Amino acid sequence: MFGHTRPIICPPKHVVCDRFIPRVVPYIHPIVRINRFNIVNVPRHIYRPITRNVIVDPGYPSKCC
């Protein structure tokens, strides 16, 4: 009854499916640790005892006791 018709071929349509793959990128953060030693002056009191011998001379007696 009907004959074969020729198909019409349309230009292709592009369908893009984006997919993402994770990639590890290292970021290096250097840390410099500084140990500081601060000198603080603290007084240390040292007491040196000195002993002196003192002679008290009442003088030569002028009277008889």
All heavy atoms as TSV, in Angstrom:
chain	resi	resn	atom	element	x	y	z
A	1	MET	N	N	0.787	-1.166	0.000
A	1	MET	CA	C	0.000	0.000	0.000
A	1	MET	C	C	0.847	1.254	0.000
A	1	MET	O	O	0.656	2.065	-0.886
A	1	MET	CB	C	-0.864	-0.133	1.209
A	1	MET	CG	C	-1.844	0.852	1.398
A	1	MET	SD	S	-2.642	0.435	2.836
A	1	MET	CE	C	-4.016	0.660	2.982
A	2	PHE	N	N	1.638	1.423	1.015
A	2	PHE	CA	C	2.526	2.582	1.009
A	2	PHE	C	C	3.923	2.108	0.698
A	2	PHE	O	O	4.340	1.048	1.130
A	2	PHE	CB	C	2.521	3.303	2.347
A	2	PHE	CG	C	1.172	3.892	2.674
A	2	PHE	CD1	C	0.334	3.289	3.580
A	2	PHE	CD2	C	0.739	5.046	2.056
A	2	PHE	CE1	C	-0.884	3.831	3.901
A	2	PHE	CE2	C	-0.500	5.589	2.366
A	2	PHE	CZ	C	-1.315	4.991	3.297
A	3	GLY	N	N	4.579	2.876	-0.026
A	3	GLY	CA	C	5.945	2.541	-0.332
A	3	GLY	C	C	6.882	2.988	0.788
A	3	GLY	O	O	6.519	3.686	1.717
A	4	HIS	N	N	8.063	2.545	0.687
A	4	HIS	CA	C	9.049	2.960	1.680
A	4	HIS	C	C	9.409	4.416	1.444
A	4	HIS	O	O	9.656	4.827	0.326
A	4	HIS	CB	C	10.305	2.087	1.569
A	4	HIS	CG	C	10.079	0.696	2.049
A	4	HIS	ND1	N	9.909	0.379	3.367
A	4	HIS	CD2	C	10.006	-0.484	1.382
A	4	HIS	CE1	C	9.765	-0.905	3.511
A	4	HIS	NE2	N	9.808	-1.474	2.291
A	5	THR	N	N	9.443	5.151	2.535
A	5	THR	CA	C	9.856	6.539	2.422
A	5	THR	C	C	11.286	6.649	2.901
A	5	THR	O	O	11.755	5.897	3.766
A	5	THR	CB	C	8.964	7.456	3.288
A	5	THR	OG1	O	9.021	7.036	4.609
A	5	THR	CG2	C	7.557	7.446	2.781
A	6	ARG	N	N	11.952	7.583	2.354
A	6	ARG	CA	C	13.335	7.807	2.760
A	6	ARG	C	C	13.357	8.530	4.099
A	6	ARG	O	O	12.626	9.494	4.292
A	6	ARG	CB	C	14.041	8.652	1.709
A	6	ARG	CG	C	14.240	7.896	0.425
A	6	ARG	CD	C	14.974	8.691	-0.594
A	6	ARG	NE	N	16.263	9.145	-0.100
A	6	ARG	CZ	C	17.032	10.015	-0.729
A	6	ARG	NH1	N	16.639	10.528	-1.877
A	6	ARG	NH2	N	18.181	10.369	-0.245
A	7	PRO	N	N	14.187	8.048	5.038
A	7	PRO	CA	C	14.252	8.720	6.339
A	7	PRO	C	C	14.971	10.059	6.202
A	7	PRO	O	O	15.837	10.244	5.365
A	7	PRO	CB	C	15.031	7.746	7.203
A	7	PRO	CG	C	15.838	6.956	6.260
A	7	PRO	CD	C	15.055	6.895	4.975
A	8	ILE	N	N	14.594	10.972	7.062
A	8	ILE	CA	C	15.267	12.269	7.099
A	8	ILE	C	C	16.254	12.206	8.259
A	8	ILE	O	O	15.893	11.930	9.396
A	8	ILE	CB	C	14.253	13.399	7.319
A	8	ILE	CG1	C	13.258	13.403	6.152
A	8	ILE	CG2	C	14.951	14.724	7.467
A	8	ILE	CD1	C	12.138	14.370	6.358
A	9	ILE	N	N	17.493	12.469	7.969
A	9	ILE	CA	C	18.545	12.418	8.992
A	9	ILE	C	C	18.846	13.850	9.427
A	9	ILE	O	O	19.252	14.693	8.621
A	9	ILE	CB	C	19.813	11.735	8.462
A	9	ILE	CG1	C	19.472	10.304	8.052
A	9	ILE	CG2	C	20.905	11.760	9.504
A	9	ILE	CD1	C	20.606	9.560	7.419
A	10	CYS	N	N	18.602	14.119	10.678
A	10	CYS	CA	C	18.856	15.446	11.254
A	10	CYS	C	C	20.301	15.515	11.732
A	10	CYS	O	O	20.931	14.496	12.033
A	10	CYS	CB	C	17.921	15.702	12.415
A	10	CYS	SG	S	16.193	15.700	11.953
A	11	PRO	N	N	20.843	16.737	11.850
A	11	PRO	CA	C	22.198	16.862	12.396
A	11	PRO	C	C	22.216	16.407	13.861
A	11	PRO	O	O	21.229	16.561	14.576
A	11	PRO	CB	C	22.523	18.342	12.261
A	11	PRO	CG	C	21.240	19.040	12.018
A	11	PRO	CD	C	20.277	18.033	11.472
A	12	PRO	N	N	23.333	15.845	14.301
A	12	PRO	CA	C	23.377	15.314	15.666
A	12	PRO	C	C	23.329	16.421	16.716
A	12	PRO	O	O	23.822	17.519	16.516
A	12	PRO	CB	C	24.706	14.566	15.718
A	12	PRO	CG	C	25.533	15.185	14.673
A	12	PRO	CD	C	24.597	15.660	13.596
A	13	LYS	N	N	22.706	16.133	17.801
A	13	LYS	CA	C	22.704	17.037	18.941
A	13	LYS	C	C	23.682	16.457	19.969
A	13	LYS	O	O	23.706	15.256	20.188
A	13	LYS	CB	C	21.318	17.145	19.548
A	13	LYS	CG	C	20.357	17.844	18.634
A	13	LYS	CD	C	19.044	18.059	19.329
A	13	LYS	CE	C	18.114	18.811	18.387
A	13	LYS	NZ	N	16.841	19.120	19.017
A	14	HIS	N	N	24.450	17.337	20.581
A	14	HIS	CA	C	25.458	16.905	21.551
A	14	HIS	C	C	24.885	17.048	22.959
A	14	HIS	O	O	24.413	18.109	23.346
A	14	HIS	CB	C	26.727	17.731	21.411
A	14	HIS	CG	C	27.438	17.516	20.121
A	14	HIS	ND1	N	26.914	17.860	18.899
A	14	HIS	CD2	C	28.635	16.961	19.840
A	14	HIS	CE1	C	27.746	17.554	17.940
A	14	HIS	NE2	N	28.819	16.997	18.476
A	15	VAL	N	N	24.925	16.003	23.676
A	15	VAL	CA	C	24.511	16.005	25.080
A	15	VAL	C	C	25.772	15.751	25.894
A	15	VAL	O	O	26.405	14.706	25.770
A	15	VAL	CB	C	23.455	14.915	25.351
A	15	VAL	CG1	C	23.103	14.903	26.828
A	15	VAL	CG2	C	22.237	15.143	24.488
A	16	VAL	N	N	26.134	16.725	26.707
A	16	VAL	CA	C	27.371	16.633	27.496
A	16	VAL	C	C	26.996	16.303	28.932
A	16	VAL	O	O	26.188	16.993	29.551
A	16	VAL	CB	C	28.160	17.958	27.431
A	16	VAL	CG1	C	29.398	17.885	28.302
A	16	VAL	CG2	C	28.526	18.275	25.996
A	17	CYS	N	N	27.550	15.248	29.444
A	17	CYS	CA	C	27.377	14.878	30.858
A	17	CYS	C	C	28.708	15.150	31.569
A	17	CYS	O	O	29.662	14.403	31.403
A	17	CYS	CB	C	27.000	13.407	30.987
A	17	CYS	SG	S	25.412	13.024	30.268
A	18	ASP	N	N	28.745	16.247	32.325
A	18	ASP	CA	C	29.967	16.589	33.054
A	18	ASP	C	C	30.051	15.756	34.321
A	18	ASP	O	O	29.109	15.670	35.102
A	18	ASP	CB	C	29.972	18.070	33.431
A	18	ASP	CG	C	30.249	18.960	32.237
A	18	ASP	OD1	O	30.944	18.494	31.323
A	18	ASP	OD2	O	29.774	20.111	32.229
A	19	ARG	N	N	31.181	15.168	34.506
A	19	ARG	CA	C	31.463	14.430	35.729
A	19	ARG	C	C	32.759	14.975	36.290
A	19	ARG	O	O	33.639	15.374	35.545
A	19	ARG	CB	C	31.597	12.941	35.441
A	19	ARG	CG	C	30.307	12.354	34.955
A	19	ARG	CD	C	30.393	10.895	34.802
A	19	ARG	NE	N	29.115	10.400	34.279
A	19	ARG	CZ	C	28.703	9.193	34.443
A	19	ARG	NH1	N	29.443	8.330	35.098
A	19	ARG	NH2	N	27.548	8.816	33.950
A	20	PHE	N	N	32.859	14.967	37.608
A	20	PHE	CA	C	34.036	15.539	38.263
A	20	PHE	C	C	34.722	14.460	39.082
A	20	PHE	O	O	34.086	13.719	39.816
A	20	PHE	CB	C	33.619	16.709	39.165
A	20	PHE	CG	C	32.988	17.830	38.390
A	20	PHE	CD1	C	31.610	17.924	38.256
A	20	PHE	CD2	C	33.780	18.783	37.778
A	20	PHE	CE1	C	31.035	18.939	37.542
A	20	PHE	CE2	C	33.211	19.809	37.065
A	20	PHE	CZ	C	31.834	19.899	36.936
A	21	ILE	N	N	36.020	14.420	38.941
A	21	ILE	CA	C	36.841	13.470	39.676
A	21	ILE	C	C	37.724	14.284	40.620
A	21	ILE	O	O	38.455	15.166	40.177
A	21	ILE	CB	C	37.713	12.633	38.727
A	21	ILE	CG1	C	36.815	11.863	37.761
A	21	ILE	CG2	C	38.634	11.715	39.492
A	21	ILE	CD1	C	37.571	11.149	36.671
A	22	PRO	N	N	37.664	14.025	41.915
A	22	PRO	CA	C	38.495	14.808	42.845
A	22	PRO	C	C	39.977	14.456	42.703
A	22	PRO	O	O	40.338	13.305	42.503
A	22	PRO	CB	C	37.971	14.416	44.223
A	22	PRO	CG	C	37.315	13.098	44.025
A	22	PRO	CD	C	36.812	13.069	42.621
A	23	ARG	N	N	40.787	15.483	42.777
A	23	ARG	CA	C	42.233	15.309	42.722
A	23	ARG	C	C	42.823	16.062	43.905
A	23	ARG	O	O	42.538	17.238	44.101
A	23	ARG	CB	C	42.789	15.868	41.418
A	23	ARG	CG	C	44.296	15.779	41.346
A	23	ARG	CD	C	44.849	16.222	40.016
A	23	ARG	NE	N	44.577	17.641	39.807
A	23	ARG	CZ	C	44.895	18.283	38.702
A	23	ARG	NH1	N	45.466	17.653	37.707
A	23	ARG	NH2	N	44.631	19.552	38.571
A	24	VAL	N	N	43.620	15.394	44.687
A	24	VAL	CA	C	44.222	16.001	45.873
A	24	VAL	C	C	45.411	16.843	45.432
A	24	VAL	O	O	46.311	16.377	44.750
A	24	VAL	CB	C	44.669	14.905	46.874
A	24	VAL	CG1	C	45.387	15.520	48.056
A	24	VAL	CG2	C	43.480	14.089	47.304
A	25	VAL	N	N	45.361	18.106	45.832
A	25	VAL	CA	C	46.463	19.024	45.560
A	25	VAL	C	C	47.024	19.440	46.911
A	25	VAL	O	O	46.347	20.091	47.705
A	25	VAL	CB	C	45.972	20.276	44.792
A	25	VAL	CG1	C	47.126	21.231	44.572
A	25	VAL	CG2	C	45.339	19.877	43.471
A	26	PRO	N	N	48.269	19.057	47.232
A	26	PRO	CA	C	48.806	19.393	48.563
A	26	PRO	C	C	49.206	20.868	48.663
A	26	PRO	O	O	49.799	21.427	47.747
A	26	PRO	CB	C	50.033	18.487	48.687
A	26	PRO	CG	C	50.422	18.176	47.286
A	26	PRO	CD	C	49.177	18.222	46.459
A	27	TYR	N	N	48.799	21.465	49.754
A	27	TYR	CA	C	49.226	22.813	50.098
A	27	TYR	C	C	50.109	22.691	51.333
A	27	TYR	O	O	49.665	22.226	52.379
A	27	TYR	CB	C	48.024	23.703	50.433
A	27	TYR	CG	C	47.227	24.131	49.231
A	27	TYR	CD1	C	46.210	23.331	48.722
A	27	TYR	CD2	C	47.499	25.329	48.599
A	27	TYR	CE1	C	45.475	23.715	47.619
A	27	TYR	CE2	C	46.768	25.730	47.498
A	27	TYR	CZ	C	45.758	24.924	47.010
A	27	TYR	OH	O	45.035	25.313	45.927
A	28	ILE	N	N	51.331	23.119	51.230
A	28	ILE	CA	C	52.288	22.993	52.338
A	28	ILE	C	C	52.387	24.346	53.039
A	28	ILE	O	O	52.688	25.357	52.419
A	28	ILE	CB	C	53.661	22.534	51.815
A	28	ILE	CG1	C	53.511	21.179	51.133
A	28	ILE	CG2	C	54.687	22.500	52.939
A	28	ILE	CD1	C	54.754	20.694	50.457
A	29	HIS	N	N	52.106	24.325	54.343
A	29	HIS	CA	C	52.199	25.533	55.154
A	29	HIS	C	C	53.333	25.334	56.159
A	29	HIS	O	O	53.153	24.663	57.169
A	29	HIS	CB	C	50.887	25.774	55.900
A	29	HIS	CG	C	49.714	25.956	55.005
A	29	HIS	ND1	N	49.397	27.164	54.454
A	29	HIS	CD2	C	48.790	25.072	54.536
A	29	HIS	CE1	C	48.315	27.031	53.713
A	29	HIS	NE2	N	47.936	25.760	53.734
A	30	PRO	N	N	54.500	25.896	55.906
A	30	PRO	CA	C	55.596	25.719	56.868
A	30	PRO	C	C	55.327	26.514	58.148
A	30	PRO	O	O	54.811	27.620	58.109
A	30	PRO	CB	C	56.822	26.255	56.137
A	30	PRO	CG	C	56.292	27.113	55.043
A	30	PRO	CD	C	54.898	26.648	54.732
A	31	ILE	N	N	55.668	25.894	59.268
A	31	ILE	CA	C	55.518	26.536	60.569
A	31	ILE	C	C	56.893	26.588	61.219
A	31	ILE	O	O	57.567	25.577	61.342
A	31	ILE	CB	C	54.541	25.735	61.458
A	31	ILE	CG1	C	53.158	25.745	60.819
A	31	ILE	CG2	C	54.525	26.294	62.870
A	31	ILE	CD1	C	52.156	24.902	61.545
A	32	VAL	N	N	57.287	27.778	61.619
A	32	VAL	CA	C	58.578	27.959	62.286
A	32	VAL	C	C	58.293	28.137	63.773
A	32	VAL	O	O	57.589	29.051	64.188
A	32	VAL	CB	C	59.312	29.205	61.740
A	32	VAL	CG1	C	60.603	29.433	62.492
A	32	VAL	CG2	C	59.561	29.033	60.256
A	33	ARG	N	N	58.805	27.237	64.589
A	33	ARG	CA	C	58.618	27.308	66.040
A	33	ARG	C	C	59.877	27.931	66.628
A	33	ARG	O	O	60.984	27.470	66.388
A	33	ARG	CB	C	58.399	25.927	66.613
A	33	ARG	CG	C	58.125	25.929	68.092
A	33	ARG	CD	C	57.951	24.522	68.613
A	33	ARG	NE	N	56.924	23.821	67.864
A	33	ARG	CZ	C	55.682	23.650	68.304
A	33	ARG	NH1	N	55.347	24.122	69.467
A	33	ARG	NH2	N	54.809	22.998	67.577
A	34	ILE	N	N	59.684	28.990	67.396
A	34	ILE	CA	C	60.805	29.719	67.996
A	34	ILE	C	C	60.716	29.553	69.506
A	34	ILE	O	O	59.713	29.924	70.125
A	34	ILE	CB	C	60.754	31.208	67.617
A	34	ILE	CG1	C	60.876	31.351	66.100
A	34	ILE	CG2	C	61.846	31.979	68.335
A	34	ILE	CD1	C	60.680	32.749	65.606
A	35	ASN	N	N	61.741	28.988	70.097
A	35	ASN	CA	C	61.833	28.870	71.553
A	35	ASN	C	C	62.672	30.039	72.056
A	35	ASN	O	O	63.868	30.103	71.813
A	35	ASN	CB	C	62.476	27.549	71.960
A	35	ASN	CG	C	61.604	26.380	71.612
A	35	ASN	OD1	O	60.396	26.436	71.710
A	35	ASN	ND2	N	62.215	25.298	71.173
A	36	ARG	N	N	62.027	30.958	72.725
A	36	ARG	CA	C	62.742	32.130	73.228
A	36	ARG	C	C	63.006	31.965	74.714
A	36	ARG	O	O	62.120	31.577	75.469
A	36	ARG	CB	C	61.916	33.395	73.006
A	36	ARG	CG	C	61.795	33.694	71.553
A	36	ARG	CD	C	61.015	34.915	71.200
A	36	ARG	NE	N	60.491	35.703	72.279
A	36	ARG	CZ	C	60.057	36.928	72.119
A	36	ARG	NH1	N	60.105	37.497	70.957
A	36	ARG	NH2	N	59.553	37.594	73.124
A	37	PHE	N	N	64.219	32.251	75.110
A	37	PHE	CA	C	64.610	32.209	76.505
A	37	PHE	C	C	64.881	33.646	76.943
A	37	PHE	O	O	65.865	34.247	76.519
A	37	PHE	CB	C	65.856	31.344	76.701
A	37	PHE	CG	C	65.616	29.908	76.345
A	37	PHE	CD1	C	65.952	29.415	75.102
A	37	PHE	CD2	C	65.036	29.055	77.252
A	37	PHE	CE1	C	65.724	28.091	74.772
A	37	PHE	CE2	C	64.806	27.731	76.941
A	37	PHE	CZ	C	65.149	27.255	75.700
A	38	ASN	N	N	64.002	34.189	77.756
A	38	ASN	CA	C	64.131	35.564	78.214
A	38	ASN	C	C	64.805	35.566	79.580
A	38	ASN	O	O	64.356	34.890	80.503
A	38	ASN	CB	C	62.754	36.219	78.308
A	38	ASN	CG	C	62.090	36.308	76.948
A	38	ASN	OD1	O	62.639	36.872	76.029
A	38	ASN	ND2	N	60.920	35.740	76.833
A	39	ILE	N	N	65.840	36.350	79.703
A	39	ILE	CA	C	66.576	36.449	80.961
A	39	ILE	C	C	65.925	37.535	81.806
A	39	ILE	O	O	65.731	38.662	81.354
A	39	ILE	CB	C	68.055	36.769	80.702
A	39	ILE	CG1	C	68.668	35.615	79.924
A	39	ILE	CG2	C	68.790	37.022	82.004
A	39	ILE	CD1	C	70.079	35.860	79.504
A	40	VAL	N	N	65.581	37.173	83.040
A	40	VAL	CA	C	64.970	38.111	83.969
A	40	VAL	C	C	65.921	38.257	85.144
A	40	VAL	O	O	66.342	37.277	85.753
A	40	VAL	CB	C	63.599	37.579	84.453
A	40	VAL	CG1	C	62.992	38.524	85.462
A	40	VAL	CG2	C	62.679	37.363	83.278
A	41	ASN	N	N	66.276	39.492	85.474
A	41	ASN	CA	C	67.174	39.750	86.595
A	41	ASN	C	C	66.395	39.675	87.907
A	41	ASN	O	O	65.408	40.385	88.103
A	41	ASN	CB	C	67.817	41.130	86.459
A	41	ASN	CG	C	68.741	41.173	85.267
A	41	ASN	OD1	O	69.398	40.206	84.943
A	41	ASN	ND2	N	68.771	42.302	84.586
A	42	VAL	N	N	66.832	38.789	88.786
A	42	VAL	CA	C	66.201	38.611	90.091
A	42	VAL	C	C	67.254	38.928	91.145
A	42	VAL	O	O	68.318	38.312	91.170
A	42	VAL	CB	C	65.704	37.150	90.268
A	42	VAL	CG1	C	65.116	36.958	91.645
A	42	VAL	CG2	C	64.709	36.799	89.181
A	43	PRO	N	N	66.995	39.913	92.021
A	43	PRO	CA	C	68.009	40.258	93.019
A	43	PRO	C	C	68.150	39.167	94.077
A	43	PRO	O	O	67.176	38.562	94.510
A	43	PRO	CB	C	67.482	41.552	93.644
A	43	PRO	CG	C	66.023	41.515	93.400
A	43	PRO	CD	C	65.818	40.763	92.120
A	44	ARG	N	N	69.384	38.916	94.467
A	44	ARG	CA	C	69.678	37.981	95.555
A	44	ARG	C	C	70.492	38.753	96.584
A	44	ARG	O	O	71.622	39.146	96.318
A	44	ARG	CB	C	70.475	36.798	95.025
A	44	ARG	CG	C	70.824	35.811	96.093
A	44	ARG	CD	C	71.600	34.661	95.506
A	44	ARG	NE	N	72.129	33.840	96.554
A	44	ARG	CZ	C	73.194	33.087	96.438
A	44	ARG	NH1	N	73.840	33.057	95.296
A	44	ARG	NH2	N	73.610	32.362	97.430
A	45	HIS	N	N	69.877	38.968	97.724
A	45	HIS	CA	C	70.523	39.764	98.761
A	45	HIS	C	C	71.402	38.851	99.616
A	45	HIS	O	O	70.940	37.842	100.138
A	45	HIS	CB	C	69.466	40.448	99.634
A	45	HIS	CG	C	68.605	41.385	98.850
A	45	HIS	ND1	N	69.041	42.617	98.440
A	45	HIS	CD2	C	67.339	41.247	98.362
A	45	HIS	CE1	C	68.088	43.211	97.769
A	45	HIS	NE2	N	67.037	42.401	97.694
A	46	ILE	N	N	72.654	39.231	99.743
A	46	ILE	CA	C	73.617	38.477	100.553
A	46	ILE	C	C	74.071	39.382	101.693
A	46	ILE	O	O	74.540	40.495	101.453
A	46	ILE	CB	C	74.821	38.027	99.702
A	46	ILE	CG1	C	74.340	37.137	98.546
A	46	ILE	CG2	C	75.844	37.314	100.551
A	46	ILE	CD1	C	75.430	36.789	97.563
A	47	TYR	N	N	73.911	38.902	102.927
A	47	TYR	CA	C	74.316	39.672	104.096
A	47	TYR	C	C	75.555	39.029	104.691
A	47	TYR	O	O	75.562	37.849	105.001
A	47	TYR	CB	C	73.182	39.694	105.139
A	47	TYR	CG	C	71.932	40.366	104.618
A	47	TYR	CD1	C	70.876	39.611	104.113
A	47	TYR	CD2	C	71.838	41.743	104.616
A	47	TYR	CE1	C	69.741	40.230	103.630
A	47	TYR	CE2	C	70.701	42.373	104.135
A	47	TYR	CZ	C	69.667	41.609	103.633
A	47	TYR	OH	O	68.541	42.225	103.164
A	48	ARG	N	N	76.607	39.840	104.823
A	48	ARG	CA	C	77.850	39.354	105.418
A	48	ARG	C	C	77.997	39.972	106.809
A	48	ARG	O	O	78.200	41.180	106.946
A	48	ARG	CB	C	79.045	39.756	104.565
A	48	ARG	CG	C	79.070	39.076	103.242
A	48	ARG	CD	C	80.323	39.427	102.498
A	48	ARG	NE	N	80.323	38.773	101.200
A	48	ARG	CZ	C	81.216	39.009	100.272
A	48	ARG	NH1	N	82.164	39.887	100.483
A	48	ARG	NH2	N	81.157	38.369	99.127
A	49	PRO	N	N	77.917	39.157	107.824
A	49	PRO	CA	C	78.081	39.721	109.168
A	49	PRO	C	C	79.551	40.067	109.432
A	49	PRO	O	O	80.451	39.324	109.054
A	49	PRO	CB	C	77.593	38.599	110.089
A	49	PRO	CG	C	77.748	37.352	109.291
A	49	PRO	CD	C	77.582	37.740	107.855
A	50	ILE	N	N	79.738	41.189	110.039
A	50	ILE	CA	C	81.092	41.632	110.399
A	50	ILE	C	C	81.129	41.778	111.927
A	50	ILE	O	O	80.264	42.425	112.519
A	50	ILE	CB	C	81.433	42.979	109.731
A	50	ILE	CG1	C	81.406	42.805	108.202
A	50	ILE	CG2	C	82.779	43.497	110.192
A	50	ILE	CD1	C	81.574	44.103	107.455
A	51	THR	N	N	82.116	41.186	112.545
A	51	THR	CA	C	82.270	41.260	114.000
A	51	THR	C	C	83.455	42.166	114.299
A	51	THR	O	O	84.545	41.962	113.776
A	51	THR	CB	C	82.526	39.860	114.585
A	51	THR	OG1	O	81.439	39.009	114.213
A	51	THR	CG2	C	82.635	39.917	116.097
A	52	ARG	N	N	83.179	43.165	115.155
A	52	ARG	CA	C	84.261	44.076	115.550
A	52	ARG	C	C	84.415	44.007	117.071
A	52	ARG	O	O	83.434	43.985	117.809
A	52	ARG	CB	C	83.930	45.507	115.157
A	52	ARG	CG	C	83.920	45.716	113.676
A	52	ARG	CD	C	83.700	47.174	113.349
A	52	ARG	NE	N	83.696	47.338	111.896
A	52	ARG	CZ	C	83.154	48.353	111.281
A	52	ARG	NH1	N	82.555	49.301	111.975
A	52	ARG	NH2	N	83.209	48.435	109.977
A	53	ASN	N	N	85.617	43.962	117.473
A	53	ASN	CA	C	85.923	43.987	118.905
A	53	ASN	C	C	86.282	45.423	119.279
A	53	ASN	O	O	87.239	45.987	118.753
A	53	ASN	CB	C	87.091	43.055	119.235
A	53	ASN	CG	C	86.717	41.605	118.988
A	53	ASN	OD1	O	85.595	41.193	119.230
A	53	ASN	ND2	N	87.680	40.843	118.506
A	54	VAL	N	N	85.512	45.992	120.171
A	54	VAL	CA	C	85.725	47.377	120.588
A	54	VAL	C	C	86.090	47.359	122.084
A	54	VAL	O	O	85.391	46.768	122.903
A	54	VAL	CB	C	84.440	48.216	120.370
A	54	VAL	CG1	C	84.658	49.629	120.867
A	54	VAL	CG2	C	84.038	48.189	118.913
A	55	ILE	N	N	87.154	47.999	122.422
A	55	ILE	CA	C	87.591	48.097	123.819
A	55	ILE	C	C	87.204	49.474	124.329
A	55	ILE	O	O	87.575	50.494	123.751
A	55	ILE	CB	C	89.123	47.890	123.933
A	55	ILE	CG1	C	89.472	46.485	123.419
A	55	ILE	CG2	C	89.582	48.101	125.359
A	55	ILE	CD1	C	90.955	46.224	123.355
A	56	VAL	N	N	86.442	49.458	125.397
A	56	VAL	CA	C	86.032	50.716	126.004
A	56	VAL	C	C	86.927	50.931	127.227
A	56	VAL	O	O	86.869	50.184	128.194
A	56	VAL	CB	C	84.544	50.675	126.409
A	56	VAL	CG1	C	84.148	51.974	127.092
A	56	VAL	CG2	C	83.687	50.372	125.193
A	57	ASP	N	N	87.745	51.925	127.157
A	57	ASP	CA	C	88.668	52.222	128.259
A	57	ASP	C	C	88.094	53.389	129.061
A	57	ASP	O	O	87.952	54.488	128.540
A	57	ASP	CB	C	90.026	52.582	127.679
A	57	ASP	CG	C	91.094	52.783	128.744
A	57	ASP	OD1	O	90.802	52.562	129.938
A	57	ASP	OD2	O	92.198	53.143	128.352
A	58	PRO	N	N	87.735	53.115	130.299
A	58	PRO	CA	C	87.168	54.211	131.090
A	58	PRO	C	C	88.253	55.228	131.528
A	58	PRO	O	O	87.935	56.248	132.127
A	58	PRO	CB	C	86.574	53.498	132.311
A	58	PRO	CG	C	87.328	52.249	132.437
A	58	PRO	CD	C	87.748	51.865	131.062
A	59	GLY	N	N	89.427	54.959	131.192
A	59	GLY	CA	C	90.510	55.867	131.583
A	59	GLY	C	C	91.135	55.446	132.882
A	59	GLY	O	O	90.679	54.553	133.578
A	60	TYR	N	N	92.182	56.062	133.216
A	60	TYR	CA	C	92.907	55.718	134.434
A	60	TYR	C	C	92.172	56.370	135.614
A	60	TYR	O	O	91.854	57.557	135.572
A	60	TYR	CB	C	94.348	56.227	134.323
A	60	TYR	CG	C	95.253	55.671	135.363
A	60	TYR	CD1	C	95.716	54.382	135.268
A	60	TYR	CD2	C	95.622	56.427	136.469
A	60	TYR	CE1	C	96.546	53.855	136.229
A	60	TYR	CE2	C	96.455	55.898	137.439
A	60	TYR	CZ	C	96.902	54.614	137.298
A	60	TYR	OH	O	97.707	54.096	138.259
A	61	PRO	N	N	91.939	55.582	136.659
A	61	PRO	CA	C	91.192	56.163	137.764
A	61	PRO	C	C	92.009	57.257	138.492
A	61	PRO	O	O	93.204	57.104	138.714
A	61	PRO	CB	C	90.916	54.993	138.692
A	61	PRO	CG	C	91.864	53.926	138.315
A	61	PRO	CD	C	92.249	54.181	136.911
A	62	SER	N	N	91.330	58.293	138.771
A	62	SER	CA	C	92.004	59.375	139.464
A	62	SER	C	C	91.761	59.349	140.975
A	62	SER	O	O	92.455	59.979	141.726
A	62	SER	CB	C	91.559	60.739	138.910
A	62	SER	OG	O	90.178	60.870	139.067
A	63	LYS	N	N	90.799	58.610	141.422
A	63	LYS	CA	C	90.495	58.502	142.844
A	63	LYS	C	C	90.612	57.062	143.290
A	63	LYS	O	O	90.547	56.156	142.489
A	63	LYS	CB	C	89.084	58.966	143.141
A	63	LYS	CG	C	88.720	60.323	142.702
A	63	LYS	CD	C	87.383	60.657	143.314
A	63	LYS	CE	C	86.388	60.904	142.244
A	63	LYS	NZ	N	85.109	61.261	142.728
A	64	CYS	N	N	90.648	56.944	144.478
A	64	CYS	CA	C	90.651	55.649	145.097
A	64	CYS	C	C	89.212	55.183	145.297
A	64	CYS	O	O	88.342	55.971	145.608
A	64	CYS	CB	C	91.351	55.764	146.453
A	64	CYS	SG	S	92.205	54.318	146.916
A	65	CYS	N	N	88.948	53.984	145.200
A	65	CYS	CA	C	87.596	53.518	145.360
A	65	CYS	C	C	87.217	53.412	146.791
A	65	CYS	O	O	87.580	52.973	147.701
A	65	CYS	CB	C	87.333	52.207	144.785
A	65	CYS	SG	S	88.003	51.486	143.401
